[in-house]
């Protein structure tokens, strides 16, 4: 619920533009926050989320969003 993560990601995106880091990736961000990050123009290459036969939530919104925006989805 703390939007400070956007400030941190903006800073990391600046470091990326300067060539100090190559890629930005996330872990355990939900689809709504991933959308906000994408709308802010922050380039994300992947998001790692929990996925199992019991918890198949990523199939609902996360998979289509990631496919549409060329974001790799890593699951554990």
Phi, psi and omega in degrees: 000349179271117183284005178299339179297329178294320177297317180296318180291325176298318178297316178296324178295324176295318177298324178295316179299327179282355179083013182276337173225154186268312185224155172248130179224159184236163173225127174063034172268135179281172185297320182297317179289325176297322176297316179298319179296316179296317179296331179282357178079020180269119184282115180249133180264334180201160174223130180256124183226160176284139180207133178203178177295336179274321182245091183253021181305323181303335181295333187288303185241324187294313182300309180298321180295315181296320178297317182296327186249016176055044175254127179285138179250116177255136182237153175225000000 
